Amino acid sequence: MQLHKEIDETLLTADLDVHLEGLDFTYKGSTNSVLDSLSIDIKGPQLVSILGPNGAGKSTLIHCMNKILEPTGGTVMVNGKNVENITVKEMAKISSYVPYTSTDSFPLTVVDTILMGRHPHAKWGSIKDDLEIVHEALQLLNIEDLADSMFNELSAGQHQKVMLARGFAQEPRILFLDEPTSNLDIKYQLEITRILRRMSREKKVLVIMISHDINIAAKYSDNIIVLHNHKIHSVGTPEEVITSEMLKEVYDVDAKITMDNGKPHLVLCDDCTYEPLPEDSGVYLP
């Protein structure tokens, strides 16, 4: 017996493509649109970052793409098929989603937690292969030492890495991520984003992630989507999108853009002056 044997195989073989046409979304009981007539086409394996201020609709956009939310208008097509006609089982077979935070607190080991990501591919006799994929995910994120730890006893940063490993173990064609580096220090933010970019190339995966770190998104993304006022403000390569004008219009901040190894890097401009501190103020070693 094999699970999900009725999956539409074209979803697994069709060219990677997430297509939005006139996408609208409004939460029940509200008259304010969270997404207002979004149209865009995301094709092929690559790393795409979604930027925008709080409340712009970034998480809602991803949730409409991966069938967590049902759009109130327009269409979402994934690999040539309307998501309305894609079952939850089919979506789990072709995509995985790592949320910003998770309320999950499994009384399971890290290995067993990551193994849950193999559920969409489960079949009789597959446990050996599944464990090999779990081990590969542990290695990829350099958390082999956590394998036997209890998931519900991990720190926030370790928790985030395990959830990423579970998403990787699902072997998705499309990987949706909501601020995947939010609980990590700067070293691991860079490491994880490099892994995501490499994964898009080596595994031929379309990685779509929400980010609040504009400089990291600019450094590693192939393309960027900027949301503002519930619409698409701009889309393109980091060099095309990350401009002083965009930062002023979207984030209402003044910044200058420098180029670092061919990629834009923002430097915030703040001309504020402050009252001097009393002479005895300071921080000292005892």
NUFILO-933858 format. One record per residue: residue in three letters; x, y, z of N, C-alpha, C in turn. Coordinates in Angstrom, 3 decimals. Layout:
// NUFILO-933858
REC  res      n_xx      n_yy      n_zz     ca_xx     ca_yy     ca_zz      c_xx      c_yy      c_zz
REC  ALA         X         Y         Z         X         Y         Z         X         Y         Z
...
//
This chain:
// NUFILO-933858
REC  res      n_xx      n_yy      n_zz     ca_xx     ca_yy     ca_zz      c_xx      c_yy      c_zz
REC  MET     0.846    -1.202     0.000     0.000     0.000     0.000     0.879     1.249     0.000
REC  GLN     0.573     2.203    -0.889     1.345     3.434    -0.968     0.421     4.625    -0.774
REC  LEU     0.851     5.587     0.049     0.044     6.763     0.308     0.066     7.712    -0.882
REC  HIS    -1.064     8.430    -1.093    -1.163     9.488    -2.079    -0.904     8.999    -3.512
REC  LYS    -1.285     7.764    -3.826    -0.991     7.241    -5.150    -1.807     7.926    -6.233
REC  GLU    -2.841     8.690    -5.853    -3.673     9.348    -6.855    -3.197    10.757    -7.170
REC  ILE    -2.020    11.134    -6.725    -1.504    12.466    -6.996    -1.377    12.699    -8.495
REC  ASP    -1.678    13.914    -8.913    -1.521    14.299   -10.296    -0.026    14.380   -10.597
REC  GLU     0.488    13.417   -11.354     1.926    13.333   -11.597     2.458    14.527   -12.384
REC  THR     1.592    15.240   -13.104     2.068    16.393   -13.867     2.610    17.481   -12.941
REC  LEU     2.118    17.529   -11.706     2.627    18.502   -10.749     4.091    18.236   -10.410
REC  LEU     4.504    16.976   -10.526     5.878    16.602   -10.206     6.815    16.767   -11.386
REC  THR     6.256    16.817   -12.589     7.096    16.857   -13.786     6.993    18.170   -14.557
REC  ALA     5.949    18.941   -14.318     5.777    20.207   -15.043     6.862    21.202   -14.651
REC  ASP     7.101    22.171   -15.531     8.057    23.223   -15.217     7.607    23.970   -13.961
REC  LEU     8.576    24.332   -13.124     8.268    25.085   -11.909     7.680    26.442   -12.282
REC  ASP     6.507    26.733   -11.725     5.846    27.994   -12.063     4.774    28.302   -11.019
REC  VAL     4.868    29.469   -10.403     3.801    29.970    -9.538     3.266    31.233   -10.196
REC  HIS     2.019    31.171   -10.633     1.429    32.267   -11.401     0.222    32.836   -10.657
REC  LEU     0.244    34.135   -10.404    -0.870    34.833    -9.765    -1.512    35.771   -10.765
REC  GLU    -2.831    35.764   -10.794    -3.563    36.638   -11.708    -4.688    37.329   -10.946
REC  GLY    -4.523    38.646   -10.723    -5.557    39.424   -10.044    -5.882    38.926    -8.656
REC  LEU    -4.862    38.497    -7.911    -5.087    37.880    -6.606    -5.575    38.905    -5.580
REC  ASP    -6.700    38.595    -4.957    -7.251    39.407    -3.875    -7.420    38.534    -2.643
REC  PHE    -7.249    39.160    -1.472    -7.571    38.454    -0.234    -8.032    39.446     0.812
REC  THR    -9.179    39.120     1.434    -9.729    39.897     2.543   -10.165    38.915     3.624
REC  TYR    -9.754    39.163     4.854   -10.157    38.272     5.943   -11.640    38.456     6.252
REC  LYS   -12.280    37.375     6.666   -13.701    37.414     6.986   -13.969    38.432     8.085
REC  GLY   -15.034    39.195     7.894   -15.401    40.206     8.872   -14.704    41.532     8.675
REC  SER   -13.811    41.601     7.682   -13.082    42.841     7.404   -13.468    43.362     6.024
REC  THR   -13.380    44.655     5.856   -13.624    45.265     4.550   -12.323    45.745     3.915
REC  ASN   -11.210    45.531     4.614    -9.919    45.997     4.112    -9.174    44.862     3.422
REC  SER    -8.792    45.091     2.188    -8.053    44.083     1.439    -6.638    43.951     1.985
REC  VAL    -6.194    42.718     2.174    -4.813    42.459     2.552    -3.950    42.333     1.305
REC  LEU    -4.527    41.753     0.262    -3.892    41.688    -1.052    -4.864    42.250    -2.067
REC  ASP    -4.362    43.128    -2.919    -5.233    43.849    -3.833    -4.755    43.695    -5.274
REC  SER    -5.364    42.740    -5.978    -5.143    42.544    -7.410    -3.673    42.339    -7.763
REC  LEU    -3.067    41.306    -7.166    -1.667    40.985    -7.447    -1.562    40.053    -8.645
REC  SER    -0.693    40.383    -9.559    -0.416    39.527   -10.716     1.095    39.415   -10.893
REC  ILE     1.568    38.191   -10.963     3.012    37.965   -11.114     3.240    36.526   -11.539
REC  ASP     4.361    36.269   -12.180     4.722    34.923   -12.605     6.140    34.622   -12.128
REC  ILE     6.295    33.561   -11.323     7.594    33.172   -10.779     7.961    31.839   -11.411
REC  LYS     9.008    31.835   -12.220     9.332    30.648   -13.014    10.700    30.089   -12.665
REC  GLY    10.778    28.782   -12.575    12.046    28.079   -12.502    12.697    28.079   -11.138
REC  PRO    13.691    27.195   -10.956    14.409    27.135    -9.684    15.212    28.403    -9.462
REC  GLN    15.056    29.005    -8.303    15.741    30.245    -7.951    15.405    30.570    -6.500
REC  LEU    16.062    31.589    -5.954    15.751    32.091    -4.615    15.085    33.449    -4.771
REC  VAL    13.818    33.524    -4.354    13.032    34.751    -4.441    12.720    35.235    -3.038
REC  SER    13.010    36.502    -2.761    12.667    37.093    -1.464    11.485    38.037    -1.617
REC  ILE    10.593    37.996    -0.629     9.465    38.919    -0.567     9.753    39.921     0.533
REC  LEU     9.826    41.190     0.163    10.104    42.272     1.104     8.888    43.171     1.244
REC  GLY     8.881    43.952     2.305     7.815    44.915     2.521     7.646    45.180     4.001
REC  PRO     7.055    46.294     4.359     6.876    46.636     5.775     5.848    45.737     6.447
REC  ASN     5.789    45.811     7.769     4.785    45.053     8.516     3.393    45.401     8.011
REC  GLY     2.563    44.367     7.840     1.192    44.591     7.404     1.014    44.716     5.910
REC  ALA     2.086    44.518     5.143     1.983    44.662     3.688     1.293    43.473     3.033
REC  GLY     1.200    42.329     3.751     0.530    41.152     3.193     1.476    40.037     2.783
REC  LYS     2.706    40.066     3.268     3.710    39.083     2.837     3.314    37.655     3.226
REC  SER     2.987    37.454     4.496     2.614    36.102     4.939     1.320    35.641     4.277
REC  THR     0.382    36.554     4.135    -0.883    36.212     3.467    -0.629    35.776     2.036
REC  LEU     0.303    36.434     1.358     0.628    36.073    -0.016     1.140    34.645    -0.091
REC  ILE     2.078    34.286     0.764     2.601    32.915     0.753     1.509    31.913     1.103
REC  HIS     0.643    32.276     2.055    -0.426    31.360     2.455    -1.427    31.128     1.325
REC  CYS    -1.615    32.109     0.474    -2.475    31.912    -0.694    -1.780    31.049    -1.743
REC  MET    -0.463    31.192    -1.847     0.289    30.394    -2.813     0.272    28.914    -2.453
REC  ASN     0.351    28.606    -1.140     0.504    27.197    -0.758    -0.774    26.577    -0.189
REC  LYS    -1.894    27.221    -0.426    -3.219    26.654    -0.139    -3.586    26.685     1.342
REC  ILE    -2.850    27.400     2.167    -3.264    27.564     3.558    -4.490    28.471     3.622
REC  LEU    -4.515    29.508     2.774    -5.655    30.409     2.676    -6.261    30.326     1.281
REC  GLU    -7.563    30.518     1.210    -8.257    30.532    -0.079    -8.466    31.983    -0.521
REC  PRO    -7.921    32.363    -1.681    -8.089    33.750    -2.145    -9.560    34.127    -2.260
REC  THR    -9.844    35.402    -2.026   -11.211    35.885    -2.198   -11.448    36.371    -3.623
REC  GLY   -10.408    36.413    -4.422   -10.542    36.802    -5.814    -9.279    36.471    -6.579
REC  GLY    -9.402    36.334    -7.894    -8.254    36.015    -8.719    -7.901    34.537    -8.665
REC  THR    -6.768    34.198    -9.271    -6.357    32.800    -9.345    -4.893    32.642    -8.946
REC  VAL    -4.606    31.452    -8.411    -3.230    31.041    -8.131    -3.006    29.728    -8.864
REC  MET    -2.010    29.710    -9.736    -1.665    28.505   -10.483    -0.293    28.035   -10.013
REC  VAL    -0.169    26.749    -9.721     1.103    26.153    -9.330     1.423    25.032   -10.306
REC  ASN     2.545    25.152   -10.959     2.965    24.170   -11.965     1.861    23.895   -12.984
REC  GLY     1.185    24.967   -13.376     0.173    24.872   -14.420    -1.201    24.444   -13.964
REC  LYS    -1.409    24.265   -12.664    -2.705    23.799   -12.168    -3.240    24.775   -11.128
REC  ASN    -4.536    25.089   -11.224    -5.171    25.983   -10.263    -5.147    25.344    -8.881
REC  VAL    -4.704    26.104    -7.864    -4.612    25.523    -6.522    -5.965    25.068    -6.006
REC  GLU    -7.048    25.630    -6.547    -8.383    25.161    -6.147    -8.546    23.676    -6.440
REC  ASN    -7.828    23.201    -7.460    -7.958    21.807    -7.888    -6.800    20.941    -7.427
REC  ILE    -5.925    21.491    -6.587    -4.822    20.724    -6.020    -5.217    20.299    -4.610
REC  THR    -5.160    19.030    -4.327    -5.522    18.554    -2.995    -4.425    18.920    -1.994
REC  VAL    -4.779    18.872    -0.722    -3.795    19.141     0.329    -2.662    18.116     0.255
REC  LYS    -2.997    16.866    -0.040    -1.983    15.818    -0.158    -1.039    16.102    -1.322
REC  GLU    -1.606    16.549    -2.440    -0.764    16.888    -3.591     0.141    18.070    -3.276
REC  MET    -0.399    19.083    -2.586     0.408    20.251    -2.256     1.564    19.862    -1.335
REC  ALA     1.297    18.950    -0.394     2.350    18.500     0.512     3.412    17.682    -0.218
REC  LYS     3.030    17.093    -1.332     3.977    16.284    -2.101     4.939    17.159    -2.898
REC  ILE     4.470    18.315    -3.345     5.307    19.152    -4.212     5.906    20.356    -3.500
REC  SER     5.391    20.692    -2.300     5.888    21.890    -1.625     5.970    21.646    -0.125
REC  SER     6.809    22.437     0.519     6.845    22.440     1.976     6.859    23.879     2.458
REC  TYR     6.451    24.073     3.703     6.297    25.404     4.272     6.905    25.428     5.666
REC  VAL     7.778    26.398     5.893     8.365    26.602     7.212     7.873    27.949     7.728
REC  PRO     7.050    27.961     8.772     6.467    29.214     9.253     7.468    30.058    10.014
REC  TYR     7.068    31.305    10.257     7.906    32.239    11.017     8.152    31.722    12.427
REC  THR     7.095    31.357    13.089     7.195    30.723    14.400     6.232    29.554    14.412
REC  SER     6.510    28.627    15.260     5.647    27.454    15.369     5.271    27.234    16.818
REC  THR     4.008    26.912    17.043     3.566    26.588    18.395     3.767    25.097    18.690
REC  ASP     4.281    24.374    17.669     4.532    22.950    17.869     5.563    22.754    18.969
REC  SER     5.305    21.820    19.842     6.261    21.485    20.893     6.235    19.974    21.069
REC  PHE     6.823    19.287    20.091     6.727    17.844    20.058     7.579    17.195    21.147
REC  PRO     7.011    16.263    21.913     7.824    15.488    22.861     8.512    14.343    22.119
REC  LEU     9.223    14.712    21.043     9.895    13.750    20.177    11.358    14.136    20.054
REC  THR    12.173    13.190    19.628    13.558    13.527    19.333    13.607    14.371    18.062
REC  VAL    14.742    15.007    17.834    14.924    15.818    16.630    14.791    14.946    15.378
REC  VAL    15.377    13.747    15.412    15.263    12.850    14.257    13.806    12.540    13.946
REC  ASP    13.027    12.209    14.957    11.617    11.876    14.732    10.830    13.095    14.251
REC  THR    11.201    14.275    14.737    10.516    15.494    14.306    10.771    15.755    12.823
REC  ILE    12.024    15.620    12.411    12.357    15.837    10.996    11.733    14.750    10.132
REC  LEU    11.668    13.546    10.680    11.084    12.419     9.940     9.631    12.680     9.581
REC  MET     8.947    13.521    10.359     7.567    13.864    10.046     7.462    14.529     8.674
REC  GLY     8.543    15.196     8.236     8.538    15.798     6.912     8.490    14.791     5.786
REC  ARG     8.760    13.537     6.077     8.726    12.481     5.054     7.330    11.901     4.872
REC  HIS     6.372    12.322     5.690     5.035    11.731     5.631     4.402    11.771     4.234
REC  PRO     4.501    12.879     3.481     3.867    12.873     2.161     4.437    11.827     1.210
REC  HIS     5.650    11.347     1.479     6.292    10.375     0.599     6.243     8.960     1.160
REC  ALA     5.526     8.771     2.268     5.577     7.499     2.988     5.010     6.353     2.161
REC  LYS     5.696     5.239     2.265     5.194     3.992     1.681     5.817     2.844     2.454
REC  TRP     5.233     1.671     2.302     5.742     0.518     3.042     7.191     0.255     2.669
REC  GLY     8.026     0.033     3.690     9.422    -0.311     3.450    10.328     0.862     3.157
REC  SER     9.830     2.107     3.345    10.632     3.267     2.966    11.439     3.857     4.110
REC  ILE    11.317     3.298     5.321    11.903     3.951     6.492    13.409     4.107     6.372
REC  LYS    14.114     3.150     5.792    15.569     3.254     5.662    15.939     4.440     4.780
REC  ASP    15.271     4.569     3.627    15.527     5.689     2.738    15.157     7.009     3.408
REC  ASP    14.057     7.006     4.144    13.624     8.224     4.827    14.660     8.670     5.860
REC  LEU    15.209     7.732     6.600    16.205     8.072     7.607    17.486     8.610     6.974
REC  GLU    17.837     8.113     5.798    19.000     8.638     5.089    18.770    10.091     4.681
REC  ILE    17.547    10.419     4.259    17.217    11.790     3.877    17.220    12.697     5.101
REC  VAL    16.720    12.182     6.227    16.757    12.943     7.482    18.195    13.226     7.883
REC  HIS    19.064    12.234     7.768    20.475    12.422     8.116    21.114    13.469     7.202
REC  GLU    20.759    13.440     5.929    21.283    14.439     4.994    20.848    15.849     5.402
REC  ALA    19.585    15.989     5.851    19.096    17.300     6.291    19.822    17.755     7.553
REC  LEU    20.093    16.826     8.469    20.859    17.163     9.670    22.250    17.659     9.313
REC  GLN    22.885    16.978     8.367    24.219    17.373     7.934    24.199    18.736     7.259
REC  LEU    23.201    18.949     6.415    23.105    20.193     5.661    23.049    21.398     6.586
REC  LEU    22.336    21.238     7.709    22.180    22.339     8.660    23.165    22.261     9.830
REC  ASN    24.069    21.279     9.749    25.121    21.141    10.754    24.541    20.993    12.164
REC  ILE    23.523    20.138    12.288    22.898    19.911    13.597    22.848    18.420    13.930
REC  GLU    23.854    17.667    13.431    23.886    16.241    13.746    23.952    16.004    15.250
REC  ASP    24.588    16.929    15.977    24.733    16.756    17.419    23.408    16.857    18.159
REC  LEU    22.372    17.362    17.489    21.052    17.490    18.116    20.147    16.291    17.835
REC  ALA    20.633    15.326    17.063    19.781    14.246    16.554    18.948    13.571    17.635
REC  ASP    19.549    13.304    18.784    18.848    12.579    19.842    18.257    13.497    20.904
REC  SER    18.389    14.819    20.715    17.825    15.773    21.669    16.307    15.809    21.536
REC  MET    15.633    16.232    22.590    14.186    16.375    22.540    13.832    17.724    21.920
REC  PHE    12.966    17.699    20.944    12.617    18.901    20.204    12.075    19.995    21.116
REC  ASN    11.264    19.614    22.102    10.633    20.615    22.971    11.578    21.180    24.029
REC  GLU    12.852    20.767    23.997    13.836    21.303    24.928    14.879    22.181    24.233
REC  LEU    14.669    22.473    22.955    15.653    23.228    22.181    15.498    24.728    22.389
REC  SER    16.566    25.464    22.102    16.489    26.920    22.082    15.727    27.374    20.838
REC  ALA    15.387    28.654    20.792    14.631    29.175    19.646    15.405    28.992    18.341
REC  GLY    16.713    29.255    18.381    17.514    29.104    17.173    17.616    27.658    16.728
REC  GLN    17.812    26.742    17.678    17.861    25.319    17.341    16.518    24.838    16.811
REC  HIS    15.454    25.310    17.432    14.097    24.989    16.993    13.917    25.379    15.526
REC  GLN    14.380    26.586    15.166    14.236    27.067    13.795    15.012    26.185    12.824
REC  LYS    16.203    25.783    13.194    17.001    24.932    12.310    16.339    23.569    12.092
REC  VAL    15.766    23.015    13.145    15.104    21.714    13.011    13.881    21.827    12.094
REC  MET    13.134    22.921    12.236    11.974    23.108    11.364    12.405    23.274     9.902
REC  LEU    13.540    23.936     9.678    14.085    24.042     8.327    14.488    22.665     7.810
REC  ALA    15.124    21.872     8.673    15.522    20.524     8.268    14.308    19.680     7.909
REC  ARG    13.228    19.834     8.659    12.006    19.084     8.345    11.450    19.512     6.985
REC  GLY    11.525    20.823     6.699    11.098    21.295     5.386    11.964    20.747     4.271
REC  PHE    13.290    20.687     4.493    14.197    20.132     3.487    13.932    18.645     3.268
REC  ALA    13.669    17.917     4.379    13.463    16.475     4.294    12.221    16.115     3.488
REC  GLN    11.333    17.063     3.344    10.120    16.824     2.562    10.421    16.749     1.067
REC  GLU    11.648    17.123     0.683    12.098    17.108    -0.708    11.115    17.839    -1.630
REC  PRO    10.832    19.101    -1.334     9.848    19.834    -2.127    10.410    20.303    -3.456
REC  ARG     9.536    20.529    -4.397     9.907    21.255    -5.615     9.824    22.753    -5.359
REC  ILE     8.916    23.150    -4.449     8.770    24.556    -4.067     8.858    24.629    -2.551
REC  LEU     9.720    25.500    -2.048     9.907    25.656    -0.613     9.491    27.066    -0.213
REC  PHE     8.456    27.159     0.628     7.947    28.431     1.127     8.477    28.657     2.544
REC  LEU     9.030    29.846     2.787     9.643    30.141     4.081     9.205    31.513     4.563
REC  ASP     8.776    31.581     5.814     8.379    32.855     6.410     9.452    33.263     7.415
REC  GLU    10.320    34.177     6.991    11.431    34.664     7.819    12.247    33.511     8.402
REC  PRO    12.906    32.723     7.558    13.593    31.515     8.031    14.782    31.770     8.935
REC  THR    15.312    32.987     8.960    16.489    33.262     9.792    16.161    34.142    10.994
REC  SER    14.879    34.261    11.337    14.446    35.240    12.340    15.041    34.993    13.720
REC  ASN    15.253    33.739    14.107    15.746    33.442    15.455    17.231    33.098    15.496
REC  LEU    17.944    33.389    14.405    19.340    32.998    14.307    20.263    34.198    14.427
REC  ASP    21.468    33.952    14.958    22.439    35.035    14.994    23.015    35.232    13.599
REC  ILE    23.808    36.292    13.423    24.200    36.720    12.078    24.973    35.642    11.333
REC  LYS    25.838    34.896    12.029    26.595    33.833    11.363    25.667    32.828    10.706
REC  TYR    24.646    32.404    11.456    23.751    31.377    10.940    22.721    31.952     9.973
REC  GLN    22.408    33.236    10.088    21.567    33.870     9.075    22.231    33.762     7.704
REC  LEU    23.514    34.081     7.666    24.253    34.002     6.405    24.371    32.554     5.935
REC  GLU    24.668    31.652     6.863    24.842    30.253     6.505    23.557    29.667     5.924
REC  ILE    22.426    29.912     6.588    21.156    29.363     6.124    20.777    29.943     4.766
REC  THR    20.977    31.238     4.571    20.608    31.839     3.294    21.496    31.314     2.173
REC  ARG    22.768    31.079     2.460    23.646    30.468     1.454    23.160    29.063     1.107
REC  ILE    22.737    28.308     2.124    22.221    26.959     1.884    20.987    27.018     0.989
REC  LEU    20.086    27.963     1.266    18.869    28.082     0.463    19.199    28.397    -0.997
REC  ARG    20.149    29.292    -1.204    20.541    29.630    -2.580    21.167    28.421    -3.273
REC  ARG    22.042    27.707    -2.541    22.664    26.529    -3.128    21.631    25.445    -3.412
REC  MET    20.671    25.291    -2.514    19.616    24.298    -2.696    18.817    24.564    -3.961
REC  SER    18.562    25.841    -4.247    17.793    26.181    -5.444    18.512    25.726    -6.710
REC  ARG    19.848    25.719    -6.664    20.621    25.301    -7.820    20.832    23.789    -7.874
REC  GLU    21.314    23.241    -6.761    21.688    21.825    -6.769    20.478    20.903    -6.792
REC  LYS    19.411    21.291    -6.084    18.215    20.450    -6.009    17.115    20.906    -6.975
REC  LYS    17.385    21.998    -7.701    16.404    22.547    -8.667    15.080    22.879    -7.974
REC  VAL    15.195    23.617    -6.874    14.025    23.977    -6.066    13.734    25.463    -6.224
REC  LEU    12.456    25.808    -6.295    12.027    27.203    -6.251    11.835    27.567    -4.780
REC  VAL    12.695    28.435    -4.275    12.643    28.862    -2.878    12.041    30.264    -2.827
REC  ILE    10.931    30.404    -2.104    10.264    31.700    -1.950    10.225    32.017    -0.466
REC  MET    10.946    33.077    -0.074    11.026    33.371     1.360    10.687    34.824     1.654
REC  ILE    10.040    35.008     2.790     9.798    36.351     3.324    11.029    36.760     4.131
REC  SER    11.442    38.004     3.969    12.601    38.476     4.712    12.383    39.912     5.160
REC  HIS    12.888    40.223     6.358    12.934    41.605     6.822    14.354    42.153     6.779
REC  ASP    15.307    41.290     6.441    16.697    41.741     6.347    16.999    42.074     4.893
REC  ILE    16.925    43.351     4.567    17.062    43.784     3.183    18.449    43.493     2.647
REC  ASN    19.479    43.668     3.459    20.836    43.435     2.967    21.095    41.963     2.664
REC  ILE    20.595    41.060     3.505    20.773    39.638     3.217    19.978    39.246     1.976
REC  ALA    18.759    39.753     1.866    17.956    39.468     0.671    18.653    39.982    -0.577
REC  ALA    19.231    41.179    -0.490    19.910    41.763    -1.646    21.146    40.965    -2.031
REC  LYS    21.835    40.412    -1.042    23.089    39.705    -1.296    22.871    38.340    -1.935
REC  TYR    21.801    37.635    -1.533    21.655    36.245    -1.935    20.486    35.957    -2.881
REC  SER    19.524    36.837    -2.985    18.338    36.545    -3.797    18.636    36.669    -5.291
REC  ASP    17.966    35.834    -6.068    18.009    35.989    -7.525    17.046    37.085    -7.959
REC  ASN    15.869    37.079    -7.353    14.869    38.108    -7.632    14.167    38.487    -6.342
REC  ILE    13.590    39.694    -6.346    12.919    40.226    -5.167    11.556    40.772    -5.563
REC  ILE    10.558    40.496    -4.710     9.222    41.072    -4.845     9.017    42.005    -3.664
REC  VAL     8.651    43.245    -3.928     8.406    44.214    -2.859     6.909    44.511    -2.804
REC  LEU     6.312    44.319    -1.621     4.907    44.645    -1.405     4.793    45.974    -0.662
REC  HIS     3.792    46.753    -1.050     3.539    48.029    -0.382     2.076    48.386    -0.575
REC  ASN     1.418    48.750     0.533    -0.013    49.089     0.469    -0.823    47.983    -0.186
REC  HIS    -0.430    46.720     0.121    -1.190    45.538    -0.297    -1.128    45.279    -1.796
REC  LYS    -0.183    45.915    -2.470     0.032    45.708    -3.897     1.504    45.403    -4.137
REC  ILE     1.819    44.977    -5.356     3.209    44.799    -5.736     3.782    46.162    -6.099
REC  HIS     4.774    46.581    -5.332     5.428    47.857    -5.603     6.449    47.710    -6.722
REC  SER     7.272    46.662    -6.645     8.310    46.451    -7.651     8.755    45.004    -7.616
REC  VAL     9.358    44.569    -8.713     9.867    43.210    -8.822    11.056    43.224    -9.765
REC  GLY    12.043    42.388    -9.459    13.221    42.329   -10.311    14.420    41.828    -9.542
REC  THR    15.591    41.968   -10.135    16.815    41.567    -9.462    17.103    42.533    -8.316
REC  PRO    17.956    42.134    -7.367    18.302    43.061    -6.282    18.823    44.402    -6.790
REC  GLU    19.625    44.364    -7.861    20.181    45.596    -8.402    19.089    46.515    -8.935
REC  GLU    18.022    45.921    -9.443    16.925    46.716    -9.996    15.988    47.242    -8.908
REC  VAL    15.829    46.472    -7.852    14.777    46.760    -6.870    15.274    47.555    -5.666
REC  ILE    16.454    47.213    -5.160    16.943    47.842    -3.927    17.546    49.208    -4.272
REC  THR    16.728    50.238    -4.155    17.145    51.599    -4.467    16.759    52.525    -3.317
REC  SER    17.402    53.675    -3.273    17.054    54.673    -2.253    15.603    55.102    -2.399
REC  GLU    15.146    55.198    -3.649    13.771    55.626    -3.904    12.777    54.600    -3.365
REC  MET    13.051    53.297    -3.601    12.150    52.264    -3.093    12.098    52.284    -1.579
REC  LEU    13.250    52.421    -0.928    13.298    52.404     0.531    12.532    53.579     1.127
REC  LYS    12.576    54.718     0.466    11.834    55.880     0.944    10.338    55.691     0.748
REC  GLU     9.940    55.210    -0.421     8.524    55.041    -0.731     7.879    53.938     0.095
REC  VAL     8.588    52.834     0.279     8.003    51.655     0.910     8.194    51.660     2.423
REC  TYR     9.401    51.994     2.879     9.719    51.921     4.305     9.768    53.284     4.988
REC  ASP     9.702    54.338     4.191     9.772    55.709     4.709    11.057    55.933     5.505
REC  VAL    12.168    55.461     4.954    13.471    55.715     5.556    14.406    56.272     4.492
REC  ASP    15.333    57.081     4.950    16.370    57.604     4.061    17.570    56.681     4.137
REC  ALA    18.052    56.249     2.986    19.198    55.349     2.942    19.964    55.584     1.654
REC  LYS    21.245    55.336     1.728    22.040    55.375     0.512    22.450    53.948     0.160
REC  ILE    22.621    53.702    -1.112    22.948    52.367    -1.591    24.391    52.350    -2.078
REC  THR    25.161    51.425    -1.539    26.505    51.186    -2.035    26.518    49.800    -2.681
REC  MET    27.502    49.539    -3.491    27.616    48.233    -4.126    28.708    47.430    -3.433
REC  ASP    28.380    46.204    -3.039    29.312    45.310    -2.363    29.401    44.032    -3.173
REC  ASN    30.525    43.833    -3.838    30.719    42.653    -4.683    29.605    42.500    -5.713
REC  GLY    29.189    43.634    -6.262    28.177    43.626    -7.304    26.749    43.613    -6.826
REC  LYS    26.532    43.599    -5.497    25.186    43.568    -4.939    24.929    44.838    -4.134
REC  PRO    23.678    45.340    -4.153    23.378    46.555    -3.396    23.410    46.316    -1.895
REC  HIS    23.877    47.301    -1.172    23.950    47.241     0.285    23.476    48.581     0.815
REC  LEU    22.455    48.544     1.681    21.903    49.807     2.156    22.594    50.269     3.426
REC  VAL    22.773    51.577     3.510    23.305    52.220     4.704    22.288    53.267     5.128
REC  LEU    21.747    53.103     6.329    20.724    54.032     6.801    21.327    55.402     7.069
REC  CYS    20.585    56.435     6.700    21.010    57.807     6.941    20.180    58.362     8.100
REC  ASP    20.830    58.780     9.154    20.143    59.325    10.321    20.933    60.530    10.814
REC  ASP    20.371    61.703    10.611    21.063    62.936    10.986    20.671    63.423    12.378
REC  CYS    19.982    62.558    13.128    19.530    62.983    14.455    20.732    63.274    15.361
REC  THR    20.574    64.274    16.169    21.589    64.582    17.184    20.973    64.372    18.559
REC  TYR    21.810    64.042    19.518    21.320    63.719    20.851    22.054    64.552    21.894
REC  GLU    21.379    64.760    23.009    22.011    65.463    24.116    23.199    64.641    24.624
REC  PRO    24.316    65.266    24.938    25.465    64.510    25.457    25.152    63.872    26.804
REC  LEU    25.778    62.736    27.070    25.593    62.043    28.342    26.387    62.737    29.440
REC  PRO    25.956    62.561    30.684    26.788    63.033    31.791    28.159    62.362    31.749
REC  GLU    29.162    63.047    32.252    30.527    62.553    32.160    30.717    61.210    32.860
REC  ASP    29.921    60.912    33.886    30.112    59.667    34.624    29.316    58.497    34.043
REC  SER    28.633    58.716    32.921    27.887    57.621    32.282    28.839    56.766    31.456
REC  GLY    28.625    55.461    31.489    29.467    54.560    30.707    29.250    53.121    31.109
REC  VAL    29.952    52.234    30.447    29.923    50.809    30.766    31.373    50.379    30.970
REC  TYR    31.646    49.768    32.114    33.034    49.476    32.475    33.163    48.039    32.956
REC  LEU    34.351    47.492    32.748    34.670    46.202    33.341    35.057    46.411    34.797
REC  PRO    34.638    45.529    35.690    34.992    45.699    37.113    36.493    45.473    37.339
//
